[in-house]
């Protein structure tokens, strides 16, 4: 299924994104740069990482954090783990993470 719509960040208090663990590392780089740009104008971002193994979300989050921290102009951020679990009746696992700017 493909859904297309227009989303303007000006109309969203807390932007939320999703990344599937089976997608390549390129998606994590794209997501990290997007989040760095969004955090220029928003205090926080929420991301749900998901995959087919219980380890998938954790590995992707670790890679994401490494990429975020390597930016020469990266702002100080803090990470807060949210809900993480297995989707009942499926083989999908997920983990929510909130990334917050620690400076204004």
N, C-alpha and C positions, 0 to 999 in steps of 0.2 A: 504494500500500500504506500502510496506517495501522497503527502499532504503539503500543499504550498500555501503560505500565507505571509502577510507582511507583519513583522514585529518591530516596533520602534522601542528602543531602550528607554526613551524618555517616558514611556508609559508603563514601565516595569520598575518597581522598587528594588526587587532582588532578582537579577537575571538567573536563570536556571538552564543548565546544559546537561547533555547525556553523552556518554561515550561507551561504545561496546568494546569489551576486552579483546574480542577476536579480530578487531580491526587493527591494522598495522600501527607501528610507532609513529608514523607520519601524522595520524589523527591526534596523537597526544601532543606533538609539537604544535599543530594547528590550534588545538584547544588551549594550550599554555599561552600562546601569543594572543589569542582572542581574550582570554581572561586578563592578561596584563593590560590590554587596551581597555577593557571594560572597567577594570579597577581604577583607571584614571578618572572615571566619572561616577563610579558607584562604590559604596562602602564595602559591599560583599557580593559574592557569587556563590551559588549552590550548584554542585555537580553530582550526578549519579553515575557511578561506574558500574558496569554490569558485564557478566560473562558466564561461561558454562561450567567453570570450576570455582570452588570456594576461594582459591588463591588468585584468580584472575583480577578481581577488583583491586585487591591489595597490591599486586605487582604493578598495575597501571597507575595507581595512586602514587606509589614510590617513584616511578619514572616521571610522572607529572611534577611532583615536588622537586625532583632533581633538575628538570628543565626550567621550571619557574625560578629556582634559586640561581641559575647560571646566567641570567640576563644581566648585562653590565649596568642597566638602569632599573633593575628590579626594586620595587618598593618593599618595605618590611610588611610581611603578611603573617597571619596565624591560621592554622588549620584546625578545624573542629570536626571530629567524626560524628556523623549522624547515624540514622538507622541503617543497618546492614543485615541481610538475611538471605534466605532462599525463597524464591517465589513458589508458593504451594502448588503442587501438581505439575511442576516443571523442573528442568535441570538448569535453571537460571539463578545466579547469585548476584547480589547488588550491594553497594555501599555508597551512602550519601556522604559528601564532604562539603563543609562551608569554608570558603577562603575569605578572610577579612583583612582589609588594610589596617595596619596598626598605627598609622599616622593620618592626619587629616590634610 
